[in-house]
Amino acid sequence: MEKNAYTVEEADWEESPYTGMTRKHYIDCATDILERAFRSHVKSFKDPIVFPLIPDSKTYPQPNDPAWRHRAHEWEALERTFTLAGPLIHVNPNVRINGIHLNDYYKYHLYRALTPGHATSLPLPEDLPDATYQFTCEFGGLTKTLLLFPNVLWPSFTQTEKDKMTITISKWAHHRTTQNNWRIFNICALSFLKKTGYEIDDELLKSHLLWVASYHAGDGWYLEQTYNYYTISLFVVYGTIWCRSFGDEFYPEIVSVLEKSFQELMKTYTNFFGRNGYINMWARSICYRLWIAGGFPVSFMLKGGSPLDPGFARRLCSGSLLQFTANPDFYHNDIPSLGFYGHREFLLQSYSCPASPFIMFLPFIALALPEDSPFWTAKENEGYWEDLGMQSKRSILEKPGLVLVNHGSTGTSEIVSGKVYDDDHNYSKLVFNTHFPWEDHNPDGGTSQEYSFRSLDPRDLSGEDINFYLTGRAVDNKSSKKEEFVTSQSILFNGVRDDVLYRQLIMRKPPQNGVGYIIDLAEITIPGGVIRVDRCRLAFEHEMTLGHFGLPHMDGNKALVERFDTDGKMGMVASIPGRKLAMIAYHGWDELNFLNETGRNAEAEDSTVIYVHRKRTAKNPAMELMISVMLHKTNDEPWSEEDLSPIKDIKIMDITPLGSVLGAQITLARGEIYSIDFKDVDGFKSC
């Protein structure tokens, strides 16, 4: 099987001075990806495209799964590879992949999937227990592509064939769906049916549309379990395609509501990407990686044209494509791996299968744009990065509780989540960075970019019920559960005041004495990092760590770690070629340490995490400020004394001028003064 990655051949450095990619290279790249899949997994025209299962994986299907789960896997493979095939057929109706006529291949296998009597025929909703199924999701993806490319595939069927196929499409389009983003799948399928002349339940379609519009929370973001990339990839990308292909004609009022939110999101959309276009490993379904870059070409389908600089848009979109397709670890079994780079179980969800990552190729909807679109004709540029210099800028999205940081000194971008509902590490990191993908939780402590604590309360350690007298009901308090370090159960957004970001970590939820397990976060953004002035309100005996980003051991080479201790502060630096980290503890921590881990990093099997540690054994530990600095570099330049001394003075106050307790005045080496004041912080919380 091929291991080599995609390379840009005959690069155009004149029009694309940063990536070399033009429209021709998008066609080449899509072809390369699809050729890999067909070469290894489609031996003849009549072979359905299906991929090897991953044994002992949390993904589906597994050997003992019901038959419909295997049909769903096959359906995903057919539909999601059409994300690549559709644009290629649009560009060249006679395109062949490994000698197979692409339009004819998808025509043959789509017809067999959507009509009864074949090995790959899909079940109908009435054949299964009443529930929601993956089939609905894939019908949304299929019809989204057919709406975008009306000249592709569908016109090649006879009317009789269409009539037979739409029976299955209609039944799944009208079937029950889940809340939130899945309604978009039903919307696309119902709209496709109506546009092609078939009867639908118009009231159901309208209902789904109103539900979707109701989920807009502000700043262009839509309600999810926790805010995530689905806003961009489904609500905006699928939504814009629906607006232009169907909504403008049938539901113009709803289109105007949706489009306004899409325009709002585009104001900060480019801030999610690194200077080189890198995508941040953040939120669930991250094995779909690239799909958020679909927002770049789809922005040119908005009314009035794209609000984005076209040269900047293509530079970032192309950089995102190359982040993965040019990385040899991206491929497993000649298809995109179930991971971020290589296969990693810790970041996956059970609803994914080996075919799932193919949805990531939404950026190739760019091939729906005309050849004279500004997306293709503008010269690549670096947008706001050209003026950012060595400074860092921060964008605050209060409604979804997101903070976006762009570091000019390192070319990295960060996502800071402020509204996280549970302890899912896809969301619960203190910060996510485009060039330092997140590291999995370590139950022995030292977890990267998370406060991780272990109770030392003797009542916890003995397994006694310490809550009954507070709550009136017993809870499961097995002592074995208290032996491991745990991370926050939720994150609350408390706003930005005087340029300081405030959040809260709830380390335990009621009835587990949630009020006694709070860490109040206060963060000052500095070039290439952050100053943390966090107030610990853990009311009982505990042990706690805070880890920096993980450093992968690329090619098996360990990170180089060094300590320093000067001017009353403890410090540690770690480095691998091209990346460096520094962590400085000023107050509230006992020691710095590091650990080498296996199986927790997205880029390599082994990795290093530097972290700070503290232990408090008093029965009633005092509130305490935990002050630290976390810095990063994306080059091999040594750290200077100036780099490692960002704070000039710290003044801790029991009572602040505003009448709050335990705050601080932080004076930076460059002269700025920040007031850390947690006044009424509990009243500002939102999630």
C-alpha positions in Angstrom: 0.0 0.0 0.0 1.1 3.5 -0.7 2.6 5.5 2.2 3.9 8.5 0.4 1.9 11.7 0.6 0.5 14.1 -2.0 3.0 16.5 -3.5 2.3 19.7 -5.4 3.8 19.2 -8.8 4.4 22.1 -11.2 3.6 24.5 -8.4 2.6 28.0 -9.4 4.7 30.2 -7.1 3.7 33.3 -9.0 0.0 33.2 -8.2 0.3 31.1 -5.1 3.6 32.1 -3.4 2.9 30.3 -0.2 1.4 26.9 -1.3 1.9 26.7 -5.0 -1.6 25.4 -5.4 -4.1 26.5 -8.1 -7.3 25.1 -9.4 -5.4 22.5 -11.3 -3.8 21.3 -8.1 -7.2 21.0 -6.4 -8.2 18.6 -9.2 -4.9 16.8 -8.9 -5.2 16.4 -5.1 -8.8 15.2 -5.2 -7.8 12.7 -7.9 -4.8 11.5 -5.9 -6.9 10.8 -2.8 -9.6 9.0 -4.7 -7.1 7.0 -6.7 -5.5 5.6 -3.5 -8.9 4.4 -2.3 -9.9 2.8 -5.6 -6.5 1.2 -6.1 -6.6 -0.6 -2.8 -10.3 -1.2 -2.3 -12.1 -1.4 -5.7 -10.7 -4.2 -7.9 -13.4 -4.0 -10.6 -16.4 -1.9 -11.7 -18.9 -4.0 -9.9 -17.0 -4.0 -6.6 -18.7 -1.7 -4.0 -16.3 0.7 -2.4 -15.8 -0.5 1.2 -12.9 -0.3 3.6 -11.3 -2.6 6.1 -12.7 -2.5 9.6 -10.7 -1.5 12.6 -10.6 -4.4 15.1 -11.1 -3.7 18.8 -12.0 0.0 18.0 -14.7 2.1 19.5 -15.8 2.8 15.9 -18.4 0.9 14.0 -19.1 -1.7 12.7 -17.6 -4.4 14.8 -18.0 -8.2 14.1 -21.1 -8.8 16.2 -23.0 -5.6 15.1 -26.4 -6.1 13.3 -26.5 -6.2 9.6 -27.8 -2.6 9.2 -24.6 -1.3 10.8 -22.6 -2.9 8.0 -25.0 -1.5 5.4 -24.4 1.9 7.1 -20.7 1.6 6.7 -21.0 0.7 3.0 -23.4 3.6 2.5 -20.9 6.0 4.2 -18.1 4.8 1.9 -20.2 5.3 -1.2 -21.7 8.7 -0.2 -18.7 10.3 1.4 -16.2 9.4 -1.3 -18.7 11.1 -3.6 -17.6 14.3 -1.8 -14.5 13.9 -4.0 -16.1 12.2 -7.0 -18.9 14.8 -7.4 -16.6 17.8 -8.0 -14.3 15.7 -10.3 -17.3 14.6 -12.4 -18.4 18.2 -12.5 -15.1 19.3 -13.9 -14.8 16.3 -16.3 -17.9 14.2 -16.9 -15.7 11.5 -18.5 -13.1 11.3 -15.7 -11.8 7.9 -14.9 -10.1 6.7 -11.7 -7.8 3.7 -12.2 -9.6 3.0 -15.5 -13.1 3.1 -14.0 -15.5 5.6 -15.4 -16.4 7.6 -12.3 -19.9 8.7 -13.2 -20.9 5.2 -14.4 -19.5 3.7 -11.2 -21.4 5.9 -8.8 -24.5 5.6 -11.0 -24.4 1.8 -10.8 -23.7 1.5 -7.1 -26.1 4.3 -6.1 -28.9 2.6 -7.9 -28.2 -0.7 -6.2 -28.0 0.9 -2.8 -31.3 2.7 -3.2 -33.4 -0.1 -4.7 -34.3 -3.5 -3.2 -32.9 -6.9 -4.0 -29.2 -6.2 -4.0 -26.4 -7.1 -1.5 -25.8 -3.4 -0.7 -29.5 -2.4 -0.7 -30.3 0.0 2.2 -32.9 -1.0 4.7 -36.0 1.3 5.0 -37.0 2.9 8.3 -39.9 0.5 8.7 -37.5 -2.4 8.6 -35.7 -1.2 11.7 -36.6 -0.3 15.3 -38.0 3.3 15.4 -34.8 5.4 16.0 -32.4 7.6 14.2 -29.8 6.0 12.0 -26.6 7.0 10.1 -28.5 6.6 6.8 -30.2 10.0 7.4 -26.9 11.7 7.7 -25.6 10.2 4.5 -28.7 11.1 2.5 -28.1 14.7 3.6 -24.5 14.5 2.3 -25.6 12.9 -1.0 -28.3 15.4 -1.7 -26.2 18.4 -0.7 -23.7 17.3 -3.4 -26.4 16.8 -5.9 -28.0 20.2 -5.1 -24.6 21.8 -5.6 -23.8 20.0 -8.8 -27.1 19.5 -10.6 -25.3 18.4 -13.8 -23.6 15.5 -11.9 -24.9 11.9 -11.8 -28.7 12.5 -11.3 -29.4 13.4 -15.0 -27.8 10.2 -16.2 -30.6 8.1 -14.5 -33.8 7.3 -16.5 -37.1 8.5 -15.1 -38.0 5.0 -14.1 -34.8 4.6 -12.2 -35.3 7.9 -10.4 -38.8 7.0 -9.4 -37.6 3.7 -7.9 -34.6 5.4 -6.0 -36.6 8.3 -4.6 -38.9 5.9 -2.7 -35.9 5.1 -0.4 -34.7 8.8 -0.4 -38.2 10.0 0.5 -38.7 7.5 3.4 -35.4 8.5 5.0 -36.0 12.2 4.3 -39.3 12.1 6.1 -38.1 9.8 8.9 -37.4 11.1 12.4 -34.2 13.0 13.0 -32.2 14.1 16.0 -32.1 17.7 17.3 -29.7 20.4 16.1 -27.5 19.7 13.1 -29.2 16.5 11.8 -32.2 18.5 10.8 -30.0 19.9 8.0 -29.7 16.4 6.5 -33.5 16.0 6.3 -33.7 19.6 4.9 -31.3 18.8 2.1 -33.0 15.5 1.2 -36.5 16.9 1.3 -35.4 20.0 -0.8 -33.7 17.8 -3.3 -36.9 15.7 -3.8 -39.1 18.8 -4.2 -36.6 20.4 -6.6 -36.6 17.3 -8.8 -40.4 17.1 -9.0 -41.4 14.8 -6.1 -44.0 15.4 -3.5 -42.9 16.0 0.1 -44.4 17.1 3.4 -43.8 20.8 3.0 -44.9 21.5 6.6 -42.2 19.1 7.8 -39.6 20.9 5.7 -40.6 24.3 7.0 -40.6 23.0 10.6 -37.1 21.7 10.3 -36.0 25.1 8.8 -37.6 27.0 11.7 -36.0 24.7 14.2 -32.5 25.2 12.6 -32.9 28.9 12.6 -33.9 28.9 16.3 -30.5 27.4 17.2 -28.6 30.5 16.4 -26.9 31.6 19.6 -25.2 34.8 18.3 -21.9 35.7 16.7 -22.8 33.4 13.8 -22.7 30.3 16.1 -25.3 27.6 16.4 -26.3 25.6 19.5 -24.7 22.2 19.9 -24.1 20.0 22.9 -20.9 22.1 23.2 -20.1 24.7 20.5 -17.9 23.1 17.9 -17.0 22.9 14.2 -20.5 21.7 13.2 -21.5 25.4 13.1 -19.1 26.0 10.2 -19.3 22.6 8.4 -23.0 22.0 8.5 -24.9 25.1 9.4 -22.8 27.4 7.2 -21.4 25.1 4.4 -24.5 22.9 3.9 -26.7 25.8 4.7 -25.3 28.1 2.1 -25.5 25.4 -0.6 -29.2 24.9 0.4 -29.8 28.7 0.3 -28.4 29.1 -3.3 -29.8 25.8 -4.8 -33.3 25.8 -3.2 -34.0 28.3 -0.4 -33.7 31.5 -2.5 -36.7 30.2 -4.6 -38.9 28.6 -2.0 -38.0 30.2 1.4 -36.5 33.6 0.9 -37.4 34.9 4.4 -35.7 32.0 6.1 -32.7 32.4 3.8 -32.3 36.0 4.9 -32.3 34.9 8.5 -29.7 32.2 7.9 -27.5 34.3 5.6 -27.2 37.1 8.2 -25.8 34.6 10.7 -23.4 33.2 8.1 -22.1 36.6 7.3 -21.6 37.2 11.0 -19.5 34.1 11.4 -17.3 35.0 8.5 -16.1 38.1 10.5 -13.8 35.9 12.6 -13.7 32.7 10.5 -10.1 33.1 9.3 -8.9 33.5 13.0 -9.5 29.8 13.5 -6.6 28.9 11.2 -2.8 29.1 11.7 -0.8 31.4 9.5 0.0 28.5 7.2 -3.6 27.4 7.1 -3.3 24.7 9.9 -6.5 23.5 11.4 -6.8 23.2 15.2 -7.5 19.8 16.7 -10.6 20.8 18.7 -14.0 19.4 19.4 -15.7 16.1 18.5 -15.5 14.5 15.0 -12.0 15.8 14.6 -11.2 12.9 12.3 -13.1 15.0 9.8 -10.3 17.6 10.1 -10.5 19.5 6.9 -14.2 19.9 6.7 -14.2 23.4 8.4 -12.1 24.6 5.5 -15.2 24.2 3.3 -16.2 27.6 4.6 -13.6 29.3 2.3 -15.1 28.3 -1.1 -18.6 28.4 0.2 -18.2 32.0 1.3 -18.0 32.9 -2.4 -21.5 31.6 -2.7 -22.9 34.1 -0.2 -25.1 36.9 -1.5 -23.0 39.9 -2.5 -19.9 37.7 -2.7 -17.4 36.6 -0.1 -16.6 38.9 2.7 -13.1 37.3 2.8 -10.0 38.4 0.9 -9.9 35.9 -1.9 -6.1 35.5 -1.9 -6.1 35.0 1.8 -9.0 32.6 1.6 -7.2 30.3 -1.0 -3.9 30.5 0.9 -5.5 29.2 4.1 -7.7 26.7 2.3 -4.8 25.3 0.4 -2.6 25.2 3.5 -5.3 23.2 5.3 -5.4 20.7 2.5 -1.6 20.3 2.6 -1.5 20.0 6.4 -3.0 16.5 6.0 -2.8 15.3 2.4 1.0 16.0 2.3 1.6 14.2 5.6 2.4 10.4 5.1 0.9 9.5 8.5 -2.5 10.8 7.3 -3.1 7.6 5.3 -4.0 4.2 6.8 -5.0 1.4 4.4 -4.6 4.0 1.6 -7.5 6.1 3.0 -7.6 8.9 5.6 -6.9 7.5 9.0 -9.3 7.5 11.9 -7.3 10.2 13.8 -5.9 13.6 13.4 -2.8 12.6 11.6 -2.3 8.9 12.3 -4.9 6.5 13.8 -5.7 7.5 17.4 -8.5 5.9 19.4 -8.6 8.4 22.2 -10.1 11.2 20.0 -12.8 9.1 18.2 -16.5 8.6 18.7 -18.5 5.5 18.3 -20.6 7.0 15.4 -17.5 7.0 13.1 -16.5 4.2 10.8 -13.4 3.8 8.4 -15.3 5.7 5.7 -16.3 8.6 7.9 -13.2 10.9 7.4 -14.1 11.3 3.7 -16.6 14.0 4.7 -13.5 16.1 5.4 -13.1 16.9 1.7 -15.7 19.6 1.7 -13.1 22.1 0.5 -13.3 20.6 -2.9 -16.6 22.2 -3.4 -14.3 25.0 -4.6 -14.5 23.2 -7.9 -18.1 24.4 -8.1 -16.8 27.9 -8.4 -16.3 29.2 -12.0 -12.7 29.4 -13.2 -12.8 33.2 -13.1 -13.9 33.3 -9.5 -11.7 35.5 -7.3 -11.0 32.5 -5.2 -9.0 31.1 -8.2 -7.7 34.3 -9.8 -6.5 36.3 -6.8 -2.8 36.1 -5.7 -2.3 34.3 -2.4 -1.6 36.6 0.5 -1.4 36.3 4.3 -4.1 38.7 5.3 -3.9 40.2 8.8 -0.8 38.1 9.6 1.2 40.5 7.4 0.5 43.3 9.9 0.5 41.4 13.1 4.2 41.3 13.4 5.4 39.8 16.8 2.2 40.7 18.6 -0.8 38.6 19.5 -4.5 39.5 18.9 -7.6 38.1 20.6 -11.1 37.9 19.2 -13.9 37.5 21.8 -17.1 35.6 20.8 -19.2 36.1 23.9 -22.3 34.2 22.8 -20.7 30.8 22.2 -18.0 31.6 24.8 -15.1 31.3 22.4 -11.9 33.2 22.4 -9.6 33.1 19.4 -6.0 34.0 19.7 -3.6 34.6 16.8 0.1 34.7 17.7 2.2 36.7 15.3 5.5 35.6 16.8 4.7 31.9 16.2 2.1 31.8 13.4 -0.1 29.7 15.6 -3.8 30.2 16.4 -5.6 29.1 19.5 -9.2 28.3 20.5 -10.1 28.9 24.1 -13.5 27.3 25.0 -15.6 28.9 27.7 -18.8 26.9 27.6 -18.1 23.2 28.0 -20.7 21.0 29.5 -18.8 17.8 30.5 -15.4 16.2 30.9 -14.8 15.4 27.2 -11.2 16.2 26.4 -12.1 17.1 22.9 -13.4 20.3 24.5 -12.0 20.6 28.1 -8.5 21.7 27.4 -7.6 25.1 28.7 -6.5 26.0 25.2 -6.2 24.3 21.8 -3.3 25.3 19.5 -3.0 24.7 15.7 0.7 23.5 16.0 0.5 21.6 19.3 -2.4 19.1 18.9 -4.0 18.1 22.2 -2.7 15.2 24.3 -5.0 12.7 26.0 -5.7 12.6 29.7 -3.2 10.9 32.0 -5.0 9.4 35.1 -1.6 9.6 37.0 -1.5 13.4 36.7 0.3 15.8 34.5 -2.4 16.0 31.9 -1.6 18.4 29.1 -3.4 21.8 29.1 -5.8 20.8 31.9 -6.0 21.2 35.7 -6.0 17.7 37.0 -6.7 16.9 40.6 -6.8 14.0 43.0 -8.7 14.1 46.3 -6.6 13.5 49.4 -9.7 14.0 51.7 -9.6 10.9 54.0 -13.3 10.5 53.6 -12.9 10.1 49.9 -10.0 7.8 50.3 -12.0 5.5 52.6 -15.1 5.6 50.4 -17.3 7.0 53.1 -20.4 8.9 52.0 -19.4 12.5 52.8 -22.4 14.0 51.0 -25.4 12.5 52.7 -25.6 15.0 55.5 -25.5 17.8 52.9 -27.8 16.5 50.2 -30.0 14.0 52.0 -29.3 11.3 49.5 -26.5 8.8 49.1 -24.2 8.9 46.1 -21.7 6.5 44.6 -18.4 7.3 46.3 -16.2 4.3 45.7 -12.7 4.9 47.0 -11.2 3.3 43.9 -12.6 6.2 41.8 -10.6 8.7 43.9 -7.2 7.1 43.2 -6.9 8.7 39.8 -6.4 12.3 38.8 -9.5 13.8 37.1 -10.1 16.9 35.1 -12.8 19.5 35.0 -16.4 18.4 34.7 -17.5 21.6 33.0 -16.1 25.0 32.0 -18.0 28.3 32.5 -17.5 31.5 30.6 -17.3 34.6 32.8 -16.5 37.3 30.3 -13.6 39.7 29.6 -12.9 42.6 31.9 -10.0 45.1 31.5 -8.5 42.8 28.9 -8.4 39.8 31.3 -10.4 36.6 30.3 -12.3 35.0 33.2 -13.6 31.4 33.2 -14.3 28.8 35.8 -13.6 25.1 36.1 -16.0 23.0 38.0 -13.9 20.1 39.1 -16.9 18.2 40.7 -20.6 18.7 40.1 -23.3 18.6 42.8 -24.2 16.6 44.7 -20.4 16.0 44.9 -19.9 19.3 46.7 -19.6 21.2 43.4 -19.3 24.6 45.2 -16.2 23.3 47.0 -14.4 22.3 43.8 -14.0 25.4 41.8 -11.0 27.0 40.1 -11.4 30.6 38.9 -9.4 31.3 35.8 -7.9 34.6 34.9 -5.8 34.8 31.7 -3.6 37.5 30.2 -2.6 36.9 26.5 1.0 37.8 25.8 3.0 37.2 22.6 3.5 33.5 22.1 1.7 32.5 25.3 -0.4 33.3 28.3 -0.1 34.4 31.9 -2.4 32.4 34.2 -3.5 33.9 37.5 -6.0 31.3 38.7 -7.7 31.2 42.1 -8.0 27.8 43.7 -11.2 27.2 45.6 -10.7 23.5 46.3 -12.0 23.3 49.8 -10.6 19.9 50.8 -7.2 18.1 50.8 -6.0 17.6 47.3 -3.1 17.1 44.9 -3.1 19.0 41.5 -1.1 19.3 38.3 -1.2 21.6 35.3 0.4 20.5 32.1 1.7 22.4 29.1 1.3 21.2 25.5 2.6 17.8 24.6 5.7 17.5 22.5 5.7 14.5 20.1 8.9 12.4 19.8 9.2 12.7 16.1 11.2 9.9 14.5 11.6 8.4 18.0 13.7 11.4 19.3 12.8 12.5 22.8 12.3 16.1 23.8 15.2 17.9 25.4 14.1 19.2 28.9 16.0 21.7 31.0 15.2 23.4 34.4 16.0 26.9 35.6 15.4 28.7 38.9 16.1 32.4 39.1 14.6 35.5 40.8 12.2 33.5 42.9 10.6 31.6 40.0 10.9 28.0 38.9 11.1 27.3 35.2 11.3 24.4 32.7 11.9 24.4 29.0 11.4 21.6 26.5 12.2 21.3 22.8 12.0 19.2 19.7 13.3 20.4 16.3 11.1 23.3 15.2 9.1 23.6 18.4 9.9 24.8 22.0 7.9 25.2 25.2 8.5 27.1 28.4 6.7 26.9 31.7 7.3 29.3 34.6 5.8 28.9 38.1 5.6 32.2 40.1 3.3 31.4 43.0 1.1 28.6 44.4 3.0 25.6 43.0 5.4 23.3 44.7 7.5 22.0 41.8 7.9 21.5 38.1 8.4 18.1 36.5 8.0 16.3 33.2 6.8 12.9 32.1 7.3 10.9 28.9 4.0 9.3 27.7 3.0 6.6 25.3 -0.2 6.5 23.3 -1.5 10.0 24.2 -0.2 12.3 21.4 -1.8 12.9 18.0 1.4 13.1 16.1 3.7 10.4 17.6 3.4 7.3 19.7 5.6 8.9 22.5 5.6 12.4 23.8 6.8 14.7 26.6 4.7 16.9 28.9 6.2 19.4 31.3 3.9 20.3 34.2 3.6 22.0 37.6 2.5 20.2 40.7 1.1 21.0 44.2 -0.1 19.1 47.2 -2.3 20.5 50.0 -3.0 18.4 53.0 -4.6 20.8 55.5 -8.1 19.9 56.5 -9.3 23.3 55.4 -6.8 24.6 52.8 -6.7 28.3 52.2 -7.7 29.9 48.9 -4.6 30.5 46.9 -3.6 32.1 43.7 -1.7 29.8 41.2 0.4 32.0 39.0 2.2 30.6 36.0 3.4 31.5 32.5 3.1 29.1 29.5 5.0 30.0 26.3 5.6 28.3 23.0 7.8 28.8 19.9 7.7 27.3 16.4 11.4 27.6 15.6 14.7 26.6 17.0 15.8 29.9 18.3 17.0 29.7 22.0 14.9 31.3 24.7 16.3 34.7 25.9 16.2 36.0 29.4 13.6 38.5 28.3 11.4 35.7 26.9 11.5 33.9 30.2 10.9 37.0 32.4 7.5 38.3 31.1 6.4 39.5 34.6 8.2 42.3 36.4 6.1 42.4 39.6 3.3 40.6 41.3 1.2 42.2 44.1 -1.2 39.8 45.7 -4.2 41.4 47.5 -6.4 39.7 50.1 -8.9 42.5 49.4 -9.0 44.2 46.0 -9.9 47.9 45.4 -13.3 46.7 44.1 -14.0 44.8 47.3 -13.3 41.3 46.1 -11.1 38.7 47.8 -7.7 37.3 46.7 -6.8 39.2 43.6 -3.6 40.6 42.2 -1.9 43.4 40.3 0.4 42.0 37.6 3.0 44.3 36.1 4.6 43.0 32.9 8.2 43.5 31.9 7.1 45.6 29.0 5.2 48.0 31.3 1.5 47.0 31.1 -0.4 46.6 34.4 -3.3 44.2 34.7 -5.7 44.0 37.6 -7.0 40.5 38.5 -10.3 40.9 40.3 -12.7 38.0 40.8 -15.5 40.2 42.1 -18.9 38.6 41.7 -17.3 36.0 39.3 -19.9 33.4 40.2 -22.7 35.8 39.1 -21.1 36.2 35.6 -21.0 32.5 34.8 -22.6 31.2 31.7 -22.6 27.9 29.9 
